Amino acid sequence: MTNLTIRFDDVRDRVVRVIDTADGVRVPIYLVRDLRGRVRLSVSDEFEDDTPVRNALRDIGVALHETLGAYGYPADEAILFIEPVLLERLRLDAREVRSGVFWVDRLVTGSAWWTVGSPDPNRRDKRFTLYSVKGGVGRSTTAAVLARHLAAGGERLLVVDLDLESPGLSSALIEPEARPAFGVTDWFVEDLVGQGDQVIEAMTVVPAWAHDLDGEVRVVPAHGREPGEYLAKLGRVLMDVGDPWSLRLERLLSRLEERCVPTIVLVESRSGLHDVAAATVTDLDAQVLLFATDSDSTWTDYDVLFRHWQRQGLATKIRKRLSMVSALTPELDTGRYLEGFRERSWDLFRHVYDAIPSCSDSDDAFSFDLDDNLAPHHPIAIHWSRGLAAGTSLRALEPTVVPQAYAGFLRWFDGLIAVDGEGAP
């Protein structure tokens, strides 16, 4: 190994270059970056006695040792021959970087940001994730307003509190004495021992304020009536046992949808870049409302995420799901504020828009002008309101306050759910 100082950000490109110049390997290769960031190759043990393959892999191991510095392994430790069942496990988290060559990041957290789930054409309800990189931007209030508004119009709502480390939505929507016996965290720990279906029947409640609406609202809290050993349960929610976390979450939502038969599902995500947030944004086949304020820290954090999608080749899979929400839009100088917001949002979305030459007239490109009010980057404004900022219970929102803050947002949302022209089943 040379004395090169290699940085983490350079590792993946160096590994791929080594693979591109390798000769004689015609078997599937998994490039596995471990928890320390070091890389080695995993190959099925059925090729362990294949001399040409072993020789070719040895050459790759030597090249990786020479080019990766501290992020490499000694050449005789750089290749692992493993059982096919373990390769199948790797395949769940793998991304193909070349034909027959797959990249796997073994992470403590953040792994779900590397995949984007496929749409389910058989699901009849519509899912929406309320997400932000920063907290305190009104996601819980918006979920409450949407639930009341849509149920008043006859929709059947399932509202799921997945902000598990700060579960304010369920407390704000459900009367304390009416909280169901179990919640999201209860299901995840019971599911680890095969008892998830035994608690699913007691995870939802119809709040008292929703009884007189034309539709229905069912709320799934983060935890049940008695939190019990909540911190111990919380530490087990993200365990990948049998299935990855994102698949377990999908299974939970599917079970709830089978039971409640909603027309619309609202999921309040955890804020930030944690796995809980990742799964709700990328893997749930949901339209994602990205809440933001026009602050440098917010745009910087979103830029990290959008650049990641661009770098990993996920832009085309995720971009049609995204809609930008201008949260807490100020009362004063609103027009100028939204103009600045739109410009910074457009700069962000250009990471996932197609680059179109000025001479092109392609109708297939996914790109939008700065001022296109139908574009994903165009801000849907929710206005700051003293009534909403006063800390009143979401169960008793003042009727005159909601139109002031949400009139435009609710019109936009009604148009969004009516796009396909389908009514409630």
Buried (B, 14 or more C-beta within 10 A) or exposed (E): BEEEEBEEEBBBEBBBEBBEEBEEBEEBBBBBBBEEBBBBBBBBBEBEEEEEBBEBBBBBBBBBBBBBBBBBBEBEEBBBBBEEEBBEBBEEBBBEBEEEBBBBBEBEEBBBBBBBBEEEEEEEBBBBBBBBBBBEBBBBBBBBBBBBBBBBBEBBBBBBBBBBEEBBBBBBBBEEEEBBEBBBBBBBBBBBEEEBEEBBEBBBBBBEBBEEBEBBBBBBBBBBBEBEEBEEBBEEBBBBEEEBBBBBBBBBBEBBBEBBBBBBBBBBBBBBBBBBBBBBBBBBBBBBBBBBBBEEEBBEBBBEBBEBBBEBEBBEBBBEBBBBBBBBBBEEEBEEBBBEBBBBBBBBBBBBBBEEEEEEEEEEEEBBEBEEEEBBBBBBBBBBBEEBEEEBEBBEBEEEBBEBBBEBBBEBBEEBBEEEEEEBE
